[in-house]
Amino acid sequence: MRVTIGRMAVLITLLVWGMAGIAAAQSDAPRIALIVGNGGYSSVTPLDNPVSDAELMAQTLEARGFVVTLLPDANQVTMNRAIAQFGRDLRKGGKDATGLFYYAGHAVQSFGSNYLLPTDASLINAADLSLVAVPAQAVLRQMFSAKNKTNIVILDACRNNPFDDIPELNDNGLAEMKSPTGTFLAYSTAPGAVALDGVGGNSPFTLALADQIPVAGLPIEQMFKNVRVEVIEQTGGQQTPWDSSSLTNDFFFTAGVPLSAEEQAEEQLWASVQNSTDPVPVVLFMRGYPNSKYIDEARALLDRIVDAERTPAAEPVDTTAEQERLIGIAQSSGSVADYEAYLAAFPEGIYAEFAAFELKILAEKAERATAQDETEEPSVVASVASRAPAAPMGPELTFLMPFTSGDPAIMGKSIEELVTGSPLFSPIEGLPEELWKEQNCSNCHQWTKEALCTQGTTYVNAGDDEAVSKQHPYGGGFKLNLRAWASGGCK
């Protein structure tokens, strides 16, 4: 019944998209999937989501015409038998068959090899790992023996190391695997990194897969790029899915009209901004794609962001004067107690990061003084000297003075000139060049003299070059010059 429903879905897609050649070729070739979700472990830490992740993947793939074998909470014997049967099914399917293996659950790496843990896995000595676990390479061997053109392995299996008390198994995540030609390998996170199990019933990676697989006309490579963007957004950059490919033919989970390069760029940009809380990337998307199918969603998102910014906090109180008074006292005295008093009153205040940094410096100086048996308190002059900003990258800058350092493109130009200039680098990763090249920086940034002075003062307070070395539309050299200008009083 599942096969019949899958073929009906493909036929409907044919009628809608009018791509009989591509869709018919994929619907005629067998699609075979083995889905394993292990969460109910008896000897190691149980996991909440793998079984529901496996069920979600099974439903998603069945709707795409796959014949699915689903194994929830499988022991070692069951997994080995299922993998062997999976290989027989692939060999029977012929060279045009597509094989897909999905695994969610615990997995570990040892000596560069990955092992999937059945629910009855119990380990005391690392030497016994191959006796109680299932080598991931066993799946690839079955695929290689089938000699079919397309194989896909998806491992949502890097949540943590359940054997952290065994010193020989202290590597994080999974190792990158070598695979036969015609294989697409996808990991829920980068090799050696740890993925998130998720708190809403499914892992972020599997949720993104279920969201992207039904999108018509996406080649597998673009589909997994979209998954990567979605997971990075949903995890706040904590998790980056990884993949490698030796495919020699095109594969689409869902047939349809292939996207053009411009449509793919639109899809990718929308995926990167659809959950944004910053109006700038949303506005840039709307300018770049005014006729996009997502334009109504973009307008609604922009309205929500603007409304949120307009909504004032309950009974707002202007504490700026009091913050400036307290931080001024602390700067004059150089006292730990005065900086701590500021933080106690304003833990999220304007100068909170600066105060915390000063406390760190004072603590380090106190440690050095103790180590050197110094009995005399450091003078206020020494304290102030330790806080002096880094020397400018040239003569003392003013708002109208030309730069003598930085990227060659900004050399000889003043801050006033650059405010109305065009960026050298993209302000948002992945943004199409036509949306930022030769555009005016002031279109998206309120670069008034006062705003830039505030920005430069932040760099001064940072106390080191790390904060100003990161990418900027004008390059890191612009930020260094901005810091030098602010250190001289923003003249």
C-alpha positions in Angstrom: 0.0 0.0 0.0 2.9 2.4 0.8 4.4 1.8 -2.6 1.1 2.5 -4.4 0.5 5.7 -2.4 4.1 6.9 -3.2 3.6 6.3 -6.9 0.3 8.1 -6.9 2.0 11.1 -5.2 4.7 11.1 -8.0 2.0 11.0 -10.7 0.2 14.0 -9.2 3.6 15.8 -9.1 3.9 15.0 -12.8 0.6 16.7 -13.6 1.4 19.7 -11.5 4.9 20.4 -12.6 4.9 19.0 -16.1 8.3 17.3 -15.8 7.4 13.9 -17.0 10.9 12.9 -18.0 12.6 13.6 -14.6 9.7 12.4 -12.4 9.1 9.2 -14.4 12.7 8.2 -14.3 12.7 8.6 -10.5 9.3 6.9 -9.9 10.3 3.8 -12.0 13.5 3.2 -10.1 13.0 1.5 -6.7 13.5 3.6 -3.6 14.5 1.6 -0.5 15.0 3.0 3.0 16.1 1.5 6.3 15.2 3.8 9.2 16.6 3.1 12.7 15.7 5.2 15.8 17.3 4.1 19.1 16.5 6.0 22.3 15.4 3.4 24.9 18.9 2.3 26.0 19.2 -0.1 28.9 22.8 0.4 29.9 23.6 4.0 28.7 21.9 7.3 28.9 18.4 7.1 27.1 17.6 9.7 24.5 14.2 11.4 24.2 13.8 12.0 20.5 15.4 9.3 18.2 12.3 7.1 17.9 10.0 10.1 17.0 12.8 11.3 14.7 12.8 8.0 12.9 9.0 7.9 12.6 9.0 11.4 11.2 11.6 10.4 8.6 9.7 7.3 7.7 6.5 9.3 7.1 8.4 11.9 5.0 10.2 9.3 2.9 7.1 7.1 2.3 5.4 10.2 0.9 8.3 10.5 -1.6 7.9 6.9 -2.9 10.3 5.1 -0.6 9.6 1.5 0.6 10.5 2.0 4.3 11.6 -0.5 6.9 11.3 1.2 10.3 13.2 -0.1 13.4 12.4 1.7 16.6 14.7 0.8 19.6 16.5 -2.0 17.9 19.0 -4.3 19.6 22.2 -5.5 18.0 20.8 -8.7 16.5 17.8 -6.9 15.0 20.0 -4.1 13.5 22.5 -6.6 11.9 19.7 -8.6 10.4 18.0 -5.5 9.1 21.2 -4.2 7.5 21.8 -7.6 5.8 18.2 -7.6 4.4 18.6 -4.0 3.3 21.6 -5.1 1.2 19.6 -7.9 -0.3 16.8 -5.6 -1.2 19.2 -3.1 -2.9 20.8 -5.9 -4.9 17.4 -7.1 -6.0 16.4 -3.5 -6.9 19.1 -3.3 -9.6 21.6 -0.6 -10.6 18.9 2.2 -10.8 17.7 1.6 -7.3 18.2 4.3 -4.6 19.2 3.2 -1.1 18.8 5.3 1.9 19.9 4.6 5.5 18.9 6.9 8.3 20.0 6.5 11.9 19.1 8.5 15.0 20.6 7.5 18.4 23.9 7.1 20.2 27.0 6.6 18.1 30.8 6.8 18.9 34.0 6.8 17.0 37.1 4.7 17.7 40.3 4.7 15.7 38.6 6.8 13.1 35.7 4.4 12.6 32.1 5.1 13.6 29.9 2.7 15.5 26.1 2.8 15.9 24.9 1.7 19.3 22.0 -0.8 19.6 19.7 -0.4 22.6 21.3 -3.4 24.4 24.9 -2.1 24.0 26.9 -2.4 27.3 30.6 -1.6 27.4 33.3 -1.7 30.1 36.4 -2.0 27.9 37.0 -0.1 24.7 38.4 -3.2 23.1 34.9 -4.8 23.1 33.3 -2.0 21.1 33.1 -3.9 17.9 31.5 -6.8 19.7 28.5 -4.8 21.2 28.0 -2.1 18.5 27.2 -2.0 14.8 29.9 -0.5 12.6 28.5 2.2 10.3 30.8 0.8 7.6 28.7 -2.3 7.5 25.9 -0.3 5.8 28.3 1.1 3.2 29.6 -2.4 2.5 26.0 -3.5 1.7 25.5 -0.5 -0.6 28.8 -1.1 -2.3 27.9 -4.8 -3.0 24.6 -3.7 -4.6 26.4 -1.6 -7.2 23.4 0.7 -7.5 23.9 4.3 -8.7 22.5 6.3 -5.8 23.0 5.7 -2.0 22.2 8.1 0.8 23.4 7.8 4.4 22.0 10.2 7.0 23.4 10.1 10.6 21.6 12.1 13.2 23.8 10.4 15.8 26.3 12.9 17.4 24.4 13.9 20.5 27.0 12.9 23.1 29.4 10.2 24.2 27.6 7.7 26.4 30.9 6.1 27.4 32.7 9.2 28.7 34.1 7.1 31.6 36.1 5.0 29.2 39.3 7.0 28.4 39.9 5.4 25.0 36.5 6.6 23.8 36.8 10.3 24.6 36.5 11.6 21.0 33.5 13.9 20.4 31.0 13.2 17.6 31.6 11.1 14.6 34.5 10.7 12.2 34.1 11.5 8.5 33.7 8.3 6.6 35.0 7.1 3.2 32.3 5.8 1.0 31.9 4.1 -2.4 31.3 6.1 -5.6 27.6 7.1 -5.9 27.1 7.9 -2.2 25.8 11.0 -0.4 26.8 11.1 3.3 25.1 13.5 5.6 25.8 14.2 9.3 23.7 16.2 11.7 26.8 18.2 12.7 30.5 18.6 11.7 32.9 15.7 12.2 34.1 15.7 15.7 31.3 18.0 17.0 28.3 17.3 19.1 24.7 17.8 17.9 21.6 18.8 19.9 18.9 16.2 20.7 16.2 18.8 20.6 13.5 19.7 23.1 10.3 19.7 21.0 10.0 16.0 20.3 12.4 16.0 17.4 16.0 17.0 16.7 16.7 20.3 14.9 18.4 18.3 12.1 15.5 15.9 11.4 12.9 18.7 11.6 14.8 20.6 9.0 15.0 17.4 6.8 11.3 16.9 7.1 10.8 20.5 6.1 13.1 20.5 3.1 12.6 17.0 1.5 9.1 17.8 0.2 10.3 21.0 -1.6 9.9 20.2 -5.3 12.7 20.5 -7.8 15.6 20.7 -5.3 18.6 18.6 -6.1 19.9 16.8 -3.1 23.0 19.0 -2.7 20.8 22.2 -2.6 18.3 20.5 -0.3 21.0 19.8 2.3 22.4 23.3 2.0 18.9 24.6 2.9 18.9 22.1 5.8 22.3 23.5 7.0 21.1 27.1 6.9 17.9 26.1 8.8 19.7 24.2 11.5 22.3 26.9 12.0 19.5 29.5 12.4 17.4 27.3 14.8 20.4 26.4 17.0 21.9 29.9 17.1 25.0 28.7 15.3 25.7 25.9 17.8 25.3 23.1 15.2 26.4 23.0 11.6 25.3 19.9 9.5 27.9 18.4 7.3 27.8 16.4 4.1 30.1 14.8 1.5 29.2 13.4 -1.9 30.5 11.1 -4.6 27.3 11.1 -6.5 27.6 10.8 -10.3 24.0 11.6 -11.2 21.3 14.1 -10.2 18.9 13.1 -7.4 15.7 14.8 -6.3 13.7 13.7 -3.3 10.7 15.4 -4.8 10.4 15.8 -8.6 9.6 19.2 -10.1 10.9 22.0 -12.2 14.6 22.4 -11.3 15.2 25.8 -9.6 17.3 28.3 -11.6 20.4 29.8 -10.0 18.4 32.9 -9.1 15.6 30.9 -7.5 18.1 28.9 -5.5 19.7 32.1 -4.3 16.2 33.4 -3.3 15.4 30.2 -1.4 18.7 30.3 0.4 18.4 34.0 1.3 14.9 33.6 2.6 15.9 30.6 4.7 18.6 32.8 6.3 16.2 35.7 7.1 12.8 34.1 7.8 13.5 33.9 11.6 15.4 37.1 11.9 14.7 39.8 14.5 16.7 42.4 12.6 14.8 44.4 10.1 17.8 45.1 7.8 18.1 41.6 6.2 14.4 41.4 5.8 14.3 44.8 4.0 17.2 43.7 1.8 15.4 40.5 0.8 12.2 42.5 -0.1 14.3 44.9 -2.2 16.1 42.1 -4.0 13.0 39.9 -4.6 10.0 42.2 -4.7 7.9 39.5 -6.6 9.0 36.6 -4.4 6.4 34.0 -3.3 7.6 34.8 0.2 7.0 38.6 -0.1 3.8 38.5 2.0 5.6 36.5 4.7 8.5 39.0 4.6 6.1 42.0 5.0 4.4 40.3 8.0 7.8 39.5 9.5 9.0 43.1 9.1 5.8 44.3 10.7 6.4 42.1 13.7 9.9 43.3 14.1 8.9 46.9 13.8 6.1 46.5 16.2 8.4 44.8 18.7 10.8 47.7 18.5 8.0 50.3 18.9 6.6 48.6 22.0 8.1 50.4 25.0 9.1 48.6 28.1 6.7 49.0 31.0 7.3 52.3 32.8 10.6 53.1 31.1 13.1 55.0 33.3 16.1 56.9 32.0 19.0 55.6 34.1 21.7 56.9 31.8 22.7 59.8 34.2 23.0 57.5 37.2 25.0 54.9 35.2 27.4 57.6 34.0 27.8 58.8 37.6 28.6 55.4 39.0 31.0 54.4 36.2 32.7 57.8 36.5 33.3 57.1 40.2 34.7 53.7 39.4 37.0 55.0 36.6 38.3 57.8 38.9 39.0 55.4 41.8 40.0 52.3 39.9 38.5 50.4 42.8 37.1 46.9 42.6 34.3 47.9 45.0 33.2 50.8 42.9 33.1 48.7 39.7 31.2 46.0 41.6 28.7 48.6 42.9 28.0 49.6 39.3 27.4 46.0 38.2 25.2 45.4 41.2 23.0 48.3 40.3 23.0 47.8 36.5 23.9 44.2 35.6 22.7 44.8 32.1 23.7 48.4 31.9 25.4 50.4 29.2 28.8 50.0 30.7 28.3 46.4 32.1 30.8 44.8 29.7 33.3 47.6 30.4 33.0 47.2 34.1 33.4 43.4 33.9 36.5 43.8 31.8 38.0 46.3 34.3 37.3 43.9 37.1 39.1 41.1 35.2 42.1 43.4 34.7 42.2 44.4 38.3 42.0 40.7 39.4 44.8 39.8 37.1 47.0 42.6 38.5 46.2 41.5 42.0 47.3 38.0 41.2 50.5 39.2 39.7 51.2 41.4 42.7 50.6 38.5 45.1 52.9 36.3 43.1 55.7 38.9 43.2 55.1 39.6 47.0 54.2 43.2 46.3 52.8 44.9 49.4 52.1 48.3 47.9 48.7 48.9 46.2 49.0 49.7 42.5 48.6 53.5 42.0 45.6 55.0 40.4 47.9 56.2 37.6 49.0 52.6 36.8 45.3 51.6 36.8 44.4 54.3 34.4 47.4 53.4 32.2 46.3 49.8 32.0 43.0 51.0 30.6 44.5 53.3 28.0 43.2 52.5 24.6 45.4 51.0 21.9 47.6 53.4 20.0 45.9 54.7 16.8 47.0 53.2 13.5 48.3 56.5 12.4 48.2 60.2 13.5 45.4 61.2 15.8 42.3 60.9 13.7 39.5 63.4 13.3 36.2 62.9 11.5 37.6 64.7 8.4 41.1 63.4 8.4 42.1 60.8 5.7 43.0 57.3 6.8 46.7 56.3 6.7 46.0 52.6 7.3 43.4 49.9 6.5 42.2 48.3 3.3 43.8 50.0 0.2 40.2 50.9 -0.9 39.7 53.1 2.2 43.2 54.6 2.4 43.2 58.4 2.0 39.5 58.7 2.8 38.0 60.2 5.9 35.2 58.7 8.1 32.9 61.4 6.7 33.5 60.2 3.1 33.1 56.5 3.9 29.8 57.1 5.6 28.3 57.7 2.1 30.5 55.1 0.3 29.8 51.6 -0.8 30.8 48.4 1.2 33.9 46.4 0.2 32.5 43.1 1.6 29.0 41.7 2.1 27.3 42.9 5.3 25.4 39.5 5.5 26.9 36.2 4.6 25.4 34.8 1.4 23.8 38.1 0.3 23.7 38.4 -3.5 26.2 40.9 -4.8 23.6 43.0 -6.5 22.1 43.8 -3.1 25.2 45.3 -1.6 27.9 46.1 -4.2 28.0 49.7 -5.2 25.1 50.4 -2.8 25.3 53.2 -0.2 26.2 52.0 3.3 23.9 54.6 4.8 20.9 52.9 3.2 21.0 50.2 5.9 23.0 51.9 8.7 22.3 55.1 10.6 26.0 56.2 10.4 25.8 59.6 12.0 28.8 61.0 13.7 27.2 60.4 17.1 26.4 56.7 16.3 29.9 56.0 15.0 31.4 57.6 18.0 29.3 55.3 20.2 30.4 52.3 18.1 34.1 53.4 18.3 33.9 53.8 22.1 32.6 50.2 22.3 35.8 49.1 20.6 37.9 51.2 23.0 36.2 49.6 26.0 36.8 46.1 24.5 40.4 46.5 25.4 41.8 44.1 22.8 42.0 43.6 19.0 39.7 40.6 18.8 36.5 42.6 18.8 37.8 44.8 16.0 39.4 42.1 13.9 36.2 40.5 12.7 34.8 41.2 9.3 33.1 44.5 8.5 31.7 45.9 5.3 34.8 48.1 5.1 37.2 45.5 6.6 38.8 45.2 10.0 41.1 48.2 9.3 38.1 50.5 9.4 37.1 49.3 12.9 40.7 49.9 14.1 40.7 53.4 12.8 37.3 54.0 14.3 38.6 52.9 17.6 41.6 55.3 17.3 39.2 58.2 16.4 37.0 57.4 19.5 40.0 57.2 21.8 40.9 60.7 20.9 37.4 62.0 21.8 35.6 61.7 18.4 36.9 65.1 17.2 
